Each structure stands twice: as C-alpha cells, then as structure tokens.
Amino acid sequence: MLELRPNCECCGKSLPPESTEAVICSFECTFCLYCASEVLSHRCPNCGGNLERRPIRPSAALADNPASTERIVKGGGCASNS
C-alpha cells in the first residue's frame, strides 16, 4: 500500500492525500508538480526512475489506511542533486 508521503522532498511543499499536485517514483519518493517538471525533468533524483502522478486514496479509505506523517526533505533541495 502506498505511504502517501505528506510533502515534496525538494521544496517541502505540503501534499495532502487528496492533492492532485503529487508525483511519485516506483520507490514512492514524492515531489510536487513544479519541482518534478521544472527542477527534475520528471526523473527521480534518488533512483533515476520516472515520476508519475500519485493516485488519490478515497477519504473513506483513509480512516483505516491513513497517509504517512513522516516528512522527508532533501538537504539543499533537489537542484543540488540533479
């Protein structure tokens, strides 16, 4: 099951479970659309994989399967690693 991480790893922007601005790689690294397109060219800086839109978990399912609350932000932002 997807963790639904709560923020962009580059800029720290909050990306709640219902966000349409969240993208992920196959390892669930999470980024906002702006960082994915403008900074990362749609490639994950951690694994090199492509970034795809993260699915939205229906709110009814969040009660039994909550999103992660652990925030991960790359030191120095992603621009320093791309």
N, C-alpha and C positions, 0 to 999 in steps of 0.2 A: 504494500500500500504506500502511496506517495506520502512523504512527510509534510508537504505543503509548507515549505520554509517561509518565514514571515517577512523577508526583506531581500533587497538586491545586494549581492555580495560585493558589487563595485562601489555604489554610492550610498548604500544603506537605506534607500527609499523603502518605506513600508509597503508590503504586497500581501494584503489580507487574502484569505482563501477565495473570496469572490472576485479578486482582481482579474481584469482582462489584460493587464499590462505585464504579467509574469511569464517568463520563458524559462525553460529548464533544458539540461542535457540529460543523457541517459543515466548519469550518476546523481541527478536531482540538484546539481549546482543551479542556483536560482539568480536570475537577473531581471531588471526592468527592461522594457522595450527600448528605451532610449539608449541605455548602456549596451544592450545587445547589438543594436544596429549601428550606432554612432561611434562606439569605442571598440567593440569586439568583432565587428563584421560577421555577426551571427555564428561565431566559433567560441566554444568554452575555453577560457584561458587555463583551466585546470587539466582538462583531458584532451582538448583539441576537437572534441565532437561538436556536432551542430546543435543549435539551440532552437527549440520548438515551443510553441505556446503551451503553457501549463493548463491542464484541464481544471475546471471548476467543480469542486465537490459540493453537491446539493446541501443546503443548510440543514435539512433534516438528518443527513448522514453525519454532519459534524458533531452532533451530540454524542454519539457513540464512537466516533473516529475523529477526534479533534486534530487541528493543524498543529504543527510544531511551534514552539515559542522560542526556540534557540536561534538567536540572531548571529549570522556569520557575515563578517565584512573583511575583505582583503585589506591588509595593511598597505597604505599608499594608493589604494584603488587599483582598478584593473588596467589603467593606462600604462602603469609601470611594468606590467607583465605581458602586454600584448606585443 
